[in-house]
């Protein structure tokens, strides 16, 4: 079986899921060959188990000071290039098309009448889940961005819908070497100068701050780190707390590891605004609209423990795909959610 796996490259969460899924496919089904199409990201070296990686420009969001700039996003978008990429993508050679919110593979399949299976957090938004924020334009763009014939949504809770638990690419080890005063900070779309200056005043905690503009340096209790999948995962694993935007995958990892979370959703971003609403409803994290030092200080003092034991969703999902994706999603979802336990 030959598989084309489309990945929206603007968020690291999409890539994390694709890496977990491709590794599971290669390990469990040696006769399957996976080609990965990545768009919306600058080409780089990635640990994806794939026969080949195809890079395309795709589409991405313009974000400034923690808020999506809708008009600049539209002006930055090149429909001519996207149409050209869709037209030249050869999909006839593939037995299965999968997309994690990647538009080129999704639209190539739709235009040519081939089934496309969407696997990702965004596909949970087609169901009755907590939704907040977003203008009519952004809501329509979200649904038209990467259309599919089968929607496999992922979320932290089922909300009585046929959606699956997260695909989590961290070990659920109970014997982590936790540093009680260690806080990982990941706010790639925020201006962090004032925040890091404020965090220096909380001298009884060590803050490991990852940002695309940083190089590795240590300034008292502030440890600036450049973006690195390896070192980030190492620092995350032994942290006691995390301050981050409200993306899906990182918070899924924090819930799995039992790391308490303070999160600020991006403005004008319906996914993150809705994620914040879901976290508040579930009481899984502290959600704020602004990163104020007094709120951070008070949050760090609170003794919060939320740990969610999720099953191996990728293993069940890969078996479902290779078997033809014919089992009703309701059955697959019910089987997986029976293996979820929440510890408080």
C-alpha positions as CSV (number, residue, x, y, z in Angstrom):
1,X,0.0,0.0,0.0
2,X,1.3,3.4,-1.0
3,X,0.2,6.3,1.2
4,X,0.5,10.1,0.7
5,X,0.4,11.9,4.1
6,X,-0.2,15.6,3.9
7,X,1.0,17.7,6.8
8,X,0.3,21.4,7.6
9,X,3.7,22.6,8.5
10,X,2.8,25.9,10.2
11,X,2.4,24.2,13.6
12,X,4.8,21.7,15.2
13,X,1.8,19.7,16.5
14,X,0.9,18.6,13.0
15,X,4.5,17.4,12.4
16,X,4.6,15.6,15.8
17,X,1.4,13.6,14.9
18,X,2.8,12.8,11.4
19,X,6.1,11.5,12.9
20,X,4.2,9.3,15.4
21,X,1.9,8.0,12.7
22,X,4.7,7.3,10.1
23,X,6.8,5.5,12.7
24,X,3.8,3.3,13.7
25,X,3.0,2.5,10.0
26,X,6.6,1.6,9.3
27,X,6.9,-0.5,12.5
28,X,3.6,-2.3,12.2
29,X,3.1,-2.6,8.4
30,X,6.4,-3.1,6.5
31,X,4.6,-3.4,3.2
32,X,3.2,0.2,3.5
33,X,5.2,3.0,1.9
34,X,4.6,6.5,3.1
35,X,5.4,9.7,1.2
36,X,5.0,12.9,3.3
37,X,3.9,16.2,1.7
38,X,4.7,19.2,4.0
39,X,3.5,22.7,3.1
40,X,3.5,26.1,4.9
41,X,7.0,25.6,6.3
42,X,10.6,26.3,5.3
43,X,12.4,23.1,4.3
44,X,14.4,21.5,7.0
45,X,15.7,18.1,8.3
46,X,13.0,16.2,10.1
47,X,12.9,12.7,11.8
48,X,10.0,11.5,9.7
49,X,9.9,7.8,8.6
50,X,9.0,8.3,5.0
51,X,10.0,7.0,1.5
52,X,10.3,10.6,0.5
53,X,9.4,14.1,1.7
54,X,7.7,16.6,-0.7
55,X,8.0,20.2,0.2
56,X,5.5,22.9,-1.1
57,X,4.9,26.5,-0.3
58,X,1.2,26.0,0.7
59,X,-0.5,28.6,2.9
60,X,0.2,29.9,6.4
61,X,-1.1,32.6,8.9
62,X,0.6,35.9,9.6
63,X,0.8,36.4,13.4
64,X,2.0,39.4,15.3
65,X,2.1,40.0,19.0
66,X,0.1,36.9,19.7
67,X,-2.8,37.7,17.3
68,X,-3.6,36.4,13.8
69,X,-3.5,39.2,11.2
70,X,-6.4,38.2,9.0
71,X,-6.0,40.8,6.3
72,X,-2.2,40.3,6.1
73,X,-2.8,36.6,5.9
74,X,-5.1,37.0,2.9
75,X,-2.7,39.4,1.2
76,X,0.3,37.1,1.9
77,X,-1.6,34.1,0.4
78,X,-0.8,33.1,-3.2
79,X,-3.7,31.3,-4.8
80,X,-2.0,30.9,-8.1
81,X,0.9,29.0,-6.5
82,X,-1.5,26.9,-4.5
83,X,-3.5,26.0,-7.6
84,X,-0.3,25.2,-9.4
85,X,0.9,22.9,-6.6
86,X,-2.5,21.1,-6.5
87,X,-2.4,20.6,-10.2
88,X,1.1,19.1,-10.4
89,X,0.6,16.8,-7.4
90,X,0.5,13.2,-8.7
91,X,-1.9,11.2,-6.6
92,X,-2.8,8.4,-9.0
93,X,0.1,6.3,-7.7
94,X,-1.3,6.3,-4.1
95,X,-3.7,3.9,-2.6
96,X,-4.5,6.1,0.3
97,X,-4.6,9.9,0.8
98,X,-4.3,11.3,4.4
99,X,-4.1,14.9,5.4
100,X,-3.5,16.6,8.7
101,X,-5.1,19.9,7.7
102,X,-2.8,20.2,4.7
103,X,-4.6,21.9,1.8
104,X,-2.7,20.7,-1.3
105,X,-3.2,16.9,-0.7
106,X,-6.8,17.6,0.4
107,X,-7.8,19.7,-2.6
108,X,-5.9,17.4,-5.1
109,X,-8.0,14.5,-3.8
110,X,-11.3,16.4,-3.9
111,X,-10.8,17.8,-7.4
112,X,-9.9,14.3,-8.8
113,X,-12.6,12.5,-6.9
114,X,-10.4,10.4,-4.6
115,X,-11.2,9.7,-1.0
116,X,-9.2,11.8,1.4
117,X,-9.1,11.0,5.2
118,X,-8.5,14.0,7.4
119,X,-6.8,13.2,10.7
120,X,-6.2,16.0,13.1
121,X,-7.5,18.3,15.8
122,X,-9.1,20.7,13.3
123,X,-11.5,17.9,12.1
124,X,-13.0,17.8,15.6
125,X,-14.5,21.2,14.8
126,X,-17.0,19.6,12.5
127,X,-18.7,18.1,15.5
128,X,-20.5,19.5,18.5
129,X,-17.6,20.6,20.7
130,X,-16.9,23.8,22.6
131,X,-16.3,26.6,20.1
132,X,-15.5,30.1,20.9
133,X,-14.3,33.2,19.0
134,X,-13.7,33.5,15.3
135,X,-15.4,35.7,12.8
136,X,-17.7,34.3,10.0
137,X,-14.8,34.6,7.5
138,X,-12.3,32.7,9.7
139,X,-14.9,30.0,10.4
140,X,-15.6,29.4,6.7
141,X,-11.9,29.4,5.9
142,X,-11.3,26.8,8.6
143,X,-13.8,24.4,7.0
144,X,-12.7,25.0,3.4
145,X,-9.0,25.1,4.0
146,X,-8.4,21.3,3.8
147,X,-11.7,19.5,2.9
148,X,-11.9,15.7,3.2
149,X,-14.3,12.9,2.7
150,X,-13.7,11.3,6.1
151,X,-13.1,13.4,9.2
152,X,-11.1,11.9,12.1
153,X,-11.1,14.5,14.8
154,X,-8.9,14.4,17.8
155,X,-9.5,16.2,21.2
156,X,-8.8,16.0,24.9
157,X,-12.4,14.8,25.6
158,X,-15.0,13.1,23.5
159,X,-17.8,15.6,24.3
160,X,-20.2,12.7,23.4
161,X,-19.0,12.9,19.7
162,X,-17.2,10.3,17.5
163,X,-13.8,11.9,17.9
164,X,-10.6,10.2,19.1
165,X,-8.2,10.9,22.0
166,X,-5.0,12.8,21.1
167,X,-2.0,11.2,19.3
168,X,0.7,11.8,21.9
169,X,4.4,11.3,21.1
170,X,5.8,11.3,24.6
171,X,6.4,8.4,27.0
172,X,3.8,8.2,29.7
173,X,6.4,7.3,32.2
174,X,5.4,7.7,35.9
175,X,9.0,7.9,37.1
176,X,9.9,11.3,35.6
177,X,12.8,13.2,37.2
178,X,10.7,16.3,37.8
179,X,12.4,19.6,38.8
180,X,9.7,21.2,40.9
181,X,10.9,24.8,40.2
182,X,11.4,24.2,36.4
183,X,8.9,25.9,34.0
184,X,9.0,25.5,30.3
185,X,7.8,28.5,28.3
186,X,6.8,28.2,24.6
187,X,5.2,31.3,23.1
188,X,6.6,31.4,19.5
189,X,4.1,34.0,18.3
190,X,4.5,36.4,21.3
191,X,7.0,39.2,21.9
192,X,8.9,37.8,24.9
193,X,11.2,40.6,25.9
194,X,8.9,42.1,28.6
195,X,7.8,38.6,29.7
196,X,11.3,37.3,30.2
197,X,12.2,40.5,32.1
198,X,9.2,40.0,34.4
199,X,9.9,36.3,34.9
200,X,13.4,37.2,36.2
201,X,11.6,38.6,39.2
202,X,10.2,35.2,40.1
203,X,13.6,34.1,41.4
204,X,12.6,30.8,43.0
205,X,11.8,29.3,39.6
206,X,13.9,28.4,36.6
207,X,12.3,29.4,33.2
208,X,13.4,27.6,30.0
209,X,12.1,29.9,27.3
210,X,12.0,28.6,23.7
211,X,11.5,31.1,20.9
212,X,12.4,31.2,17.2
213,X,14.4,34.5,17.8
214,X,16.6,33.0,20.6
215,X,20.0,31.5,20.7
216,X,21.0,29.4,23.7
217,X,22.0,31.5,26.6
218,X,21.5,31.7,30.4
219,X,20.6,34.9,32.2
220,X,20.1,34.2,35.9
221,X,16.9,32.1,36.2
222,X,16.0,32.7,32.5
223,X,17.4,30.0,30.1
224,X,16.8,31.1,26.6
225,X,16.7,28.3,24.1
226,X,16.5,28.1,20.3
227,X,13.9,25.9,18.8
228,X,14.9,22.3,18.9
229,X,12.7,19.2,19.0
230,X,15.2,17.2,21.0
231,X,16.1,19.6,23.7
232,X,12.5,20.9,24.0
233,X,11.2,17.4,24.7
234,X,14.0,16.8,27.2
235,X,13.2,20.0,29.0
236,X,9.4,19.4,28.8
237,X,9.7,15.9,30.3
238,X,11.3,17.1,33.6
239,X,9.4,20.3,34.0
240,X,6.7,20.9,36.6
241,X,4.8,23.6,34.7
242,X,4.3,25.1,31.3
243,X,3.4,28.5,30.0
244,X,2.3,28.4,26.3
245,X,-0.2,29.4,23.7
246,X,-3.2,27.1,23.3
247,X,-2.1,24.8,20.5
248,X,-3.4,21.2,20.8
249,X,-0.4,18.9,20.7
250,X,1.8,20.5,23.4
251,X,-1.0,20.7,25.8
252,X,-1.8,17.1,25.0
253,X,1.7,16.2,26.0
254,X,1.5,18.2,29.2
255,X,-1.8,16.5,30.2
256,X,-0.1,13.1,29.5
257,X,2.9,14.0,31.6
258,X,1.0,15.6,34.5
259,X,2.5,19.1,33.8
260,X,0.3,22.0,34.9
261,X,-0.5,24.5,32.2
262,X,-1.0,28.3,32.0
263,X,-2.1,29.1,28.5
264,X,-3.0,32.2,26.4
265,X,-4.9,31.6,23.2
266,X,-3.8,33.5,20.1
267,X,-6.2,36.4,19.3
268,X,-8.4,36.0,16.1
269,X,-7.6,32.3,16.0
270,X,-10.7,30.2,16.4
271,X,-8.9,26.9,17.1
272,X,-6.9,28.3,20.0
273,X,-9.8,30.3,21.4
274,X,-12.0,27.2,21.3
275,X,-9.2,25.1,22.9
276,X,-9.2,27.6,25.7
277,X,-12.9,27.2,26.2
278,X,-12.6,23.4,26.2
279,X,-9.7,23.5,28.8
280,X,-11.8,25.7,31.0
281,X,-14.9,23.5,30.7
282,X,-12.8,20.4,31.5
283,X,-10.8,22.3,34.2
284,X,-7.6,21.0,32.6
285,X,-5.6,24.2,32.6
286,X,-5.5,27.9,33.6
287,X,-6.6,30.0,30.6
288,X,-5.7,33.7,30.5
289,X,-6.2,36.5,28.0
290,X,-3.0,38.4,29.0
291,X,0.3,37.2,30.3
292,X,0.4,39.2,33.5
293,X,3.2,38.6,36.0
294,X,0.9,38.7,39.0
295,X,-1.3,36.0,37.5
296,X,1.8,33.8,36.7
297,X,3.1,34.2,40.2
298,X,-0.2,33.2,41.8
299,X,-0.6,30.3,39.4
300,X,2.8,28.9,40.3
301,X,1.9,29.0,43.9
302,X,-1.2,26.8,43.4
303,X,-0.8,23.0,43.8
304,X,-2.6,21.7,40.6
305,X,-2.3,18.2,39.3
306,X,-4.1,17.1,36.2
307,X,-2.8,13.9,34.5
308,X,-4.7,12.2,31.7
309,X,-3.7,8.7,30.7
310,X,-4.5,8.4,27.0
311,X,-4.3,5.2,25.0
312,X,-2.1,4.6,22.0
313,X,-4.4,6.3,19.5
314,X,-1.9,6.1,16.6
315,X,-1.6,2.3,16.9
316,X,-5.4,1.8,16.7
317,X,-5.7,4.5,14.0
318,X,-3.1,2.9,11.7
319,X,-4.7,-0.5,12.0
320,X,-8.0,1.1,11.1
321,X,-6.5,2.8,8.1
322,X,-4.7,-0.3,6.8
323,X,-7.9,-2.4,7.2
324,X,-9.7,-0.1,4.8
325,X,-11.1,2.6,7.2
326,X,-14.5,0.9,7.1
327,X,-15.1,0.3,10.9
328,X,-17.5,3.1,12.0
329,X,-15.7,5.9,13.8
330,X,-18.2,5.6,16.7
331,X,-16.9,2.1,17.5
332,X,-13.3,3.1,17.2
333,X,-13.8,6.1,19.4
334,X,-15.8,4.1,22.1
335,X,-13.0,1.5,22.3
336,X,-10.3,4.2,22.7
337,X,-12.1,6.4,25.3
338,X,-12.7,3.4,27.6
339,X,-8.9,3.4,28.1
340,X,-8.7,7.0,29.3
341,X,-8.2,7.8,32.9
342,X,-8.1,11.3,34.5
343,X,-6.1,11.8,37.7
344,X,-6.6,14.9,39.9
